[in-house]
């Protein structure tokens, strides 16, 4: 049972890089994922991502065209933007 829990924790820490293509309301962004890291996303090349709490707290701005680092949701729905590159 603990092996399954450890595997889920490792999946939650998976980070990918992408480029912001669209800014949506409520600090949501549509992000185009790099092709070399998109193999684990089951063919998805564009995901919905939201800003992490630290980025909101320090008022780090993310604009269209910015390169960002995203921590993927283990269920594959969304991602959390943790760093602007």
Phi, psi and omega per residue, in radians:
X1 nan -0.672 -3.122
X2 -1.204 -0.499 3.098
X3 -1.097 -0.697 3.121
X4 -1.149 -0.709 3.115
X5 -1.131 -0.746 3.110
X6 -1.110 -0.654 3.123
X7 -1.144 -0.693 3.115
X8 -1.152 -0.656 3.113
X9 -1.137 -0.721 3.114
X10 -1.149 -0.656 3.108
X11 -1.142 -0.624 -3.124
X12 -1.196 -0.436 -3.108
X13 -1.565 0.060 -3.129
X14 -1.184 2.147 3.140
X15 -1.985 2.522 3.078
X16 -2.320 2.873 3.103
X17 -1.986 2.589 3.133
X18 -2.778 -3.110 -3.122
X19 -2.154 2.311 -3.141
X20 -1.239 2.218 -3.132
X21 -1.905 -0.415 -3.106
X22 -2.662 2.417 3.073
X23 -1.790 2.214 -3.117
X24 -1.973 2.920 3.111
X25 -1.109 2.820 3.099
X26 1.086 0.687 3.126
X27 0.917 0.651 2.993
X28 -1.722 2.556 -3.124
X29 -2.393 2.545 2.989
X30 -1.690 2.165 -3.011
X31 -2.108 2.283 3.081
X32 -1.570 2.096 -3.070
X33 -1.477 2.517 3.076
X34 -1.081 2.543 -3.094
X35 -1.119 -0.634 -3.084
X36 -1.225 -0.379 3.115
X37 -1.831 0.010 -3.064
X38 -1.501 -0.043 -3.085
X39 -1.158 -0.485 3.127
X40 -1.534 0.018 -3.136
X41 -1.731 0.288 3.083
X42 0.979 0.782 3.071
X43 1.510 -0.117 3.107
X44 -1.274 2.356 3.075
X45 -2.050 -0.075 -3.142
X46 -2.423 2.209 -3.138
X47 -2.230 2.902 3.063
X48 -1.659 2.301 -3.095
X49 -2.346 2.646 3.105
X50 -2.156 2.806 -3.122
X51 -1.321 2.505 3.058
X52 -1.301 2.844 -3.106
X53 -1.089 -0.664 3.137
X54 -1.143 -0.643 3.135
X55 -1.223 -0.605 3.065
X56 -1.196 -0.767 -3.083
X57 -1.092 -0.709 -3.124
X58 -1.609 0.120 3.074
X59 0.935 0.822 3.080
X60 -1.421 2.160 -3.082
X61 -1.495 2.421 3.050
X62 -2.125 2.186 -3.092
X63 -2.036 2.888 3.088
X64 -1.096 2.310 -3.122
X65 1.698 -0.177 3.118
X66 -1.260 2.504 3.030
X67 -1.545 2.272 -3.058
X68 -2.311 2.776 3.037
X69 -1.895 2.320 -3.014
X70 -2.168 2.366 2.977
X71 -1.633 2.144 -3.064
X72 -1.387 2.538 3.016
X73 -1.262 2.373 -3.106
X74 -1.114 -0.313 -3.137
X75 -1.636 -0.109 3.029
X76 1.505 0.140 -3.089
X77 -1.457 -0.902 -3.067
X78 -2.375 3.116 3.059
X79 -2.412 2.833 3.135
X80 -2.007 2.138 3.126
X81 -1.342 2.063 -3.083
X82 -1.935 -0.283 -3.098
X83 -2.680 2.436 3.008
X84 -1.766 2.184 -3.069
X85 -1.682 nan nan
